[in-house]
Amino acid sequence: MLLEGLKVVEMSTWVAAPSSATVLADWGAEVVKVESPQGDVTRFFFVDPNGQTPTFANDNRGKKGVVLDTTRPEGRAALKALLRQADVFITNVRPGSMKKLGLDYDTLKTECPRLIYAAVTGHGLTGPYADMPAFDMTAFWARTGVAHATIPPDQEPFTSRAGFGDHVTAIITVAGILAALHERHATGRGRLVESSLIRAGAFVISWDLALQLRYGEVVTAQPRNDRPSGLQGFFRTKDDRYISILPRSQDCFANVMIAIDRPELVADPRFAPPIVDLDINREVRAICDEGYGKLTLAEAGARLDEVDVAWAPMATLKEFAESDLAEFAGCFVDVDDGFGGSFRAPAAPVRFPEGAPRVGRAAPFLGQHTREVLEAAGLTPEEIAAVL
């Protein structure tokens, strides 16, 4: 079912590459996570009393854990034994380091001609920036213009939330791997799949970036009072909450005015759509501020539902985690904690209503399956002893 029978080896740390392997595991692939003797660094954030961490468990559930010291010949030989049996190899180790170890694509493709080699990088595999260190907050958020396009110029810059660009990059990586696997059905050959934080950022901001590339300039984040739509954005309600409104057609002006008890303005010719005068848009925004300010969030939402205007509360993570909407949409999954219990975690962003493999197997403890996996790969007891 789905990816059952697909063998994946992942040698990576932090978020983007590990979480791409987790999605494949969720969909039925057999995933072996290879770690150094020190372990994936994310094992050591937000550790609970049992020694597990929800963030590591979320990005590494459903895998088998192997420890290999690839700086030693025995470790590299063991990894190659795993790769000879694998369909996919996922890594975010820097390209220069992989080449020095003889684990780069060009070296492995002769030995493993059917292997899909997925390299998850910061800035790509070519050019002078290939080995420059990167995180999603640097390559995805700051360097691509995503942050500049998002943060209004009258606010102090802020970083993205942890793992924000990483998880986007993970899904892009999964898409590339599946495309390469589809091609392999016809050709029988593997290939190199390259994803990067910077390219993912460019794709995410591509609406604005397309305008920049075509016209040489683009208007992005602006101070609230200078934005070209007085109907759109966040508005504070009577109960000190924020509601987000996004008009989708010219009819929305009339519907919003009805919702905030200002129906008489629909007939005012100054507000006939499209409103292009910035001063009139400021007047509309002030009217909306006043109207929403007289309603609670629940009241405003109910009225907007009646007139079919797209809206959402600015929810807290706690509210979202407890919402029935998130449950209906399948946003969470129960994950084994490795100690006989379980906890809720974010689900992969795609589900398969007609049936899918079980999701939520525990993330591995460091080196938990090393001997088992190496035995299955055909290593002798003496070779395994040398690795251990």
C-alpha positions as a printed Julia matrix, in Angstrom:
388×3 Matrix{Float64}:
   0.0     0.0     0.0
   1.37    3.38   -1.01
   5.16    3.2    -0.45
   5.37   -0.19    1.26
   8.47   -2.03    0.04
  10.4     1.18   -0.62
  13.72    1.2     1.23
  15.09    4.56    2.33
  18.36    5.4     4.06
  18.57    8.86    5.63
  21.8    10.35    6.96
  20.97   13.84    8.13
  20.32   16.09   11.08
  18.15   19.06   12.07
  14.82   19.25   10.22
  14.42   19.49    6.43
  15.99   16.18    5.39
  14.85   14.12    8.4
  11.24   15.28    8.05
  11.2    14.44    4.33
  12.18   10.88    5.28
   9.46   10.89    7.94
   6.79   11.66    5.35
   8.01    8.68    3.32
   7.87    6.56    6.48
   4.34    7.77    7.2
   3.36    6.61    3.72
   4.75    3.13    4.24
   8.43    3.24    3.3
  11.01    1.4     5.4
  13.34    4.16    6.61
  16.71    3.66    8.3
  18.08    6.77   10.01
  21.87    6.82   10.17
  23.36    9.0    12.91
  26.84    9.75   14.11
  27.83    8.48   17.57
  26.89   11.94   18.89
  23.37   11.65   17.46
  21.11   14.08   15.64
  21.43   17.42   17.41
  17.64   17.79   17.65
  17.54   14.87   20.08
  18.65   17.29   22.77
  16.0    20.03   22.5
  12.9    20.09   24.77
  13.69   16.72   26.34
  10.91   15.26   28.53
  11.51   13.21   31.72
  11.62    9.98   29.69
  14.48   11.29   27.58
  12.42   11.79   24.43
  11.68   15.08   22.69
   8.44   15.85   20.85
  10.22   17.76   18.08
  12.71   14.96   17.34
   9.98   12.34   17.63
   7.77   14.26   15.21
  10.48   14.55   12.54
  11.81   11.0    12.99
   8.84    8.77   13.81
   8.54    5.4    12.14
  12.27    4.93   11.41
  14.88    2.43   12.46
  17.92    3.99   14.13
  21.51    3.09   13.25
  24.76    4.61   14.52
  27.69    4.66   12.08
  30.92    6.6    12.35
  31.44    7.45    8.68
  34.79    9.07    9.46
  36.07    5.47    9.84
  36.41    3.03    6.92
  34.23    0.46    8.73
  31.41    3.0     9.06
  31.57    4.01    5.41
  31.63    0.38    4.29
  28.56   -0.36    6.41
  26.71    2.63    4.97
  27.49    1.5     1.43
  26.16   -1.95    2.28
  22.87   -0.32    3.33
  22.79    1.81    0.19
  23.27   -1.17   -2.1
  19.94   -2.48   -0.83
  18.19    0.92   -0.74
  15.95    2.71   -3.22
  16.5     6.21   -1.83
  19.29    7.96    0.04
  18.49   11.28    1.74
  21.25   13.45    3.2
  21.87   17.06    4.16
  25.57   16.63    4.94
  27.43   19.36    3.09
  28.51   18.39   -0.44
  32.22   18.94    0.23
  32.15   16.63    3.23
  30.32   13.91    1.32
  32.87   14.1    -1.49
  35.78   13.77    0.95
  34.12   10.67    2.43
  33.48    9.14   -0.99
  29.75    9.3    -0.36
  28.83   11.87   -3.01
  26.49   11.01   -5.86
  29.15   10.74   -8.56
  31.08    8.22   -6.47
  28.05    6.14   -5.47
  26.14    6.03   -8.75
  28.46    3.4   -10.25
  28.18    1.18   -7.18
  24.44    1.83   -6.71
  23.04    2.57  -10.19
  19.37    2.33   -9.13
  19.74    4.62   -6.12
  17.77    7.87   -5.91
  20.21   10.24   -4.19
  18.36   13.17   -2.57
  20.7    15.97   -1.52
  19.02   18.55    0.71
  21.19   21.65    0.78
  21.18   25.26    1.88
  22.19   26.9    -1.39
  22.37   24.12   -3.98
  25.13   21.78   -5.1
  27.02   24.03   -7.5
  28.9    27.3    -7.32
  30.94   28.97   -4.57
  28.08   28.86   -2.03
  27.46   25.1    -2.05
  29.28   24.48    1.23
  28.24   27.68    2.99
  26.38   26.82    6.23
  22.65   27.5     6.21
  19.46   27.17    8.2
  15.95   27.96    7.09
  16.1    31.26    8.98
  19.11   32.32    6.89
  18.76   30.72    3.45
  14.95   30.38    3.24
  13.72   33.33    5.3
  16.32   36.1     5.12
  18.36   35.58    1.94
  15.47   34.98   -0.49
  13.56   38.16    0.37
  10.76   36.25    2.1
  11.38   38.12    5.36
  11.67   41.53    3.67
   8.48   40.91    1.72
   6.62   39.78    4.86
   7.72   42.19    7.6
   6.28   45.71    7.27
   8.98   48.39    7.08
   7.69   50.13   10.2
   8.39   47.0    12.32
  11.63   45.6    13.67
  12.65   42.5    11.66
  11.89   39.14   13.24
  12.91   35.57   12.46
  10.61   32.86   11.2
   9.43   30.18   13.59
  11.72   27.18   14.03
  11.48   24.65   11.2
   9.15   26.84    9.13
  11.14   26.75    5.9
  12.55   23.32    6.69
   9.19   21.6     6.55
   8.32   23.33    3.28
  11.64   22.12    1.88
  10.87   18.61    3.14
   7.66   18.36    1.11
   9.46   19.71   -1.96
  12.13   17.04   -1.44
   9.49   14.31   -1.21
   7.96   15.51   -4.48
  11.34   15.32   -6.21
  12.03   11.83   -4.87
   8.66   10.52   -6.06
   9.22   12.01   -9.54
  12.61   10.27   -9.76
  11.1     6.99   -8.59
   8.42    7.24  -11.26
  11.1     7.74  -13.91
  13.06    4.76  -12.57
  10.11    2.48  -13.32
  10.8     3.14  -17.01
  14.58    3.53  -17.09
  15.75    1.3   -14.25
  18.25    4.0   -13.3
  18.51    6.21  -10.27
  19.35    9.87  -10.38
  20.42   12.85   -8.29
  17.59   14.9    -6.74
  18.64   18.29   -5.42
  16.49   20.44   -3.16
  17.58   23.51   -1.25
  16.3    25.92    1.35
  16.98   28.86   -0.95
  15.1    27.39   -3.9
  12.18   26.47   -1.65
  12.1    30.05   -0.38
  12.08   31.38   -3.94
   9.15   29.08   -4.76
   7.19   30.08   -1.66
   7.57   33.8    -2.43
   7.11   33.23   -6.18
   3.97   35.39   -6.5
   5.98   38.46   -5.48
   9.17   37.21   -7.08
   7.45   36.75  -10.45
   6.45   40.43  -10.41
   9.99   41.44   -9.44
  11.49   39.4   -12.27
   9.0    40.68  -14.86
   8.75   44.35  -13.93
  11.93   45.01  -11.97
  10.01   46.03   -8.84
   7.19   44.85   -6.62
   5.22   46.28   -3.71
   5.33   43.9    -0.75
   4.84   44.51    2.99
   3.66   48.04    3.78
   2.64   49.93    6.89
  -0.96   49.09    7.67
  -2.38   52.48    6.71
  -0.67   52.46    3.32
  -2.05   49.14    2.1
  -4.21   49.28   -1.05
  -7.26   47.45    0.35
  -9.13   48.8     3.33
 -11.17   45.59    3.62
  -8.22   43.24    3.86
  -6.01   42.35    6.81
  -6.34   41.96   10.55
  -8.9    43.87   12.61
  -9.27   44.03   16.4
 -12.63   42.93   17.8
 -14.54   44.07   20.85
 -13.14   41.23   22.97
  -9.56   42.19   22.08
  -9.05   39.45   19.51
  -7.91   39.73   15.9
  -9.86   38.61   12.86
  -8.31   38.13    9.41
 -10.33   39.12    6.34
  -9.44   38.4     2.72
 -11.89   39.7     0.08
 -12.12   37.45   -2.96
 -14.33   39.54   -5.26
 -15.71   43.04   -5.7
 -18.97   41.93   -4.09
 -17.15   41.59   -0.77
 -17.4    45.31   -0.04
 -21.18   45.12    0.14
 -21.1    41.91    2.16
 -18.58   43.28    4.66
 -20.54   46.5     5.1
 -23.67   44.45    5.81
 -21.76   42.35    8.34
 -20.49   45.39   10.27
 -23.85   47.25   10.21
 -22.92   49.84    7.57
 -25.17   48.79    4.65
 -25.87   52.42    3.68
 -22.29   52.77    2.38
 -22.95   50.27   -0.41
 -24.83   52.94   -2.36
 -22.16   55.63   -1.81
 -20.44   56.2    -5.21
 -17.13   56.94   -3.5
 -16.92   53.3    -2.47
 -17.81   51.82   -5.86
 -15.27   49.07   -6.65
 -12.51   49.03   -7.55
 -11.31   51.54   -4.96
  -7.94   52.84   -6.16
  -7.73   56.08   -4.17
  -5.46   55.47   -1.15
  -7.29   58.05    1.0
 -10.63   56.34    0.37
  -9.08   52.99    1.21
  -7.86   54.49    4.48
 -11.42   55.66    5.14
 -12.71   52.13    4.45
 -10.14   50.7     6.84
 -11.2    53.12    9.57
 -14.85   52.15    9.0
 -13.91   48.47    9.3
 -11.85   49.13   12.43
 -14.86   50.81   14.02
 -17.32   48.13   12.86
 -15.32   45.12   14.03
 -14.48   46.97   17.23
 -18.17   46.83   18.16
 -18.4    43.05   17.69
 -16.89   40.12   19.53
 -14.84   37.67   17.49
 -17.68   35.15   17.6
 -20.24   37.74   16.52
 -18.08   39.0    13.66
 -17.37   35.46   12.48
 -21.04   34.52   12.51
 -22.0    37.58   10.49
 -19.23   37.04    7.95
 -20.32   33.42    7.56
 -23.84   34.61    6.77
 -22.58   36.76    3.87
 -19.96   34.2     2.73
 -16.83   36.29    3.35
 -13.55   34.4     3.92
 -12.28   35.06    7.45
 -10.31   33.4    10.22
  -9.45   34.17   13.82
  -5.82   34.81   14.65
  -5.77   31.62   16.67
  -3.2    30.62   19.23
  -1.47   27.27   18.85
  -3.45   26.09   21.87
  -6.74   27.04   20.23
  -5.77   25.34   16.99
  -4.6    22.2    18.78
  -7.97   21.96   20.55
 -10.17   22.88   17.56
 -12.59   20.48   15.95
 -11.7    21.99   12.57
  -8.13   20.7    12.93
  -9.46   17.28   13.92
 -11.8    17.07   10.94
  -8.95   18.1     8.62
  -6.7    15.37   10.02
  -3.97   17.7    11.26
  -2.74   15.41   14.05
  -1.57   11.86   14.57
  -0.95    9.78   17.68
   2.73    8.85   17.95
   4.16    6.08   20.13
   6.62    7.52   22.65
   8.77    4.38   22.89
   7.83    3.81   26.52
   4.41    2.23   26.05
   2.52    5.51   25.79
   1.7     7.94   23.03
   1.31   11.64   22.33
  -0.28   13.78   19.62
   1.94   15.24   16.92
   1.43   17.13   13.66
   0.51   14.86   10.75
   1.99   14.9     7.26
   0.06   17.39    5.1
  -1.57   14.75    2.85
  -3.87   11.96    3.89
  -5.37    9.03    2.0
  -9.02    8.5     3.01
  -9.28    5.14    1.22
  -6.59    3.55    3.34
  -2.95    4.1     4.25
  -0.21    2.49    6.34
  -0.24    2.91   10.09
   1.29    6.21   11.12
   2.8     6.97   14.49
   5.46    4.36   15.21
   8.0     5.66   17.71
  11.14    7.51   16.72
  14.23    5.37   17.36
  16.53    5.71   20.33
  20.11    6.46   19.35
  21.51    3.35   17.64
  18.51    1.24   18.68
  18.47   -0.93   15.54
  22.14   -0.87   14.52
  22.86   -4.57   14.9
  19.51   -5.65   13.43
  19.87   -3.44   10.33
  23.51   -4.37    9.69
  22.72   -8.08    9.99
  19.92   -7.65    7.44
  22.37   -5.85    5.13
  24.58   -8.95    5.14
  27.48   -7.79    7.31
  29.37  -10.53    9.09
  29.53  -10.65   12.89
  33.15   -9.51   12.67
  32.25   -6.53   10.46
  29.4    -5.56   12.8
  31.73   -5.78   15.79
  34.19   -3.49   14.03
  31.42   -0.96   13.37
  30.1    -1.11   16.92
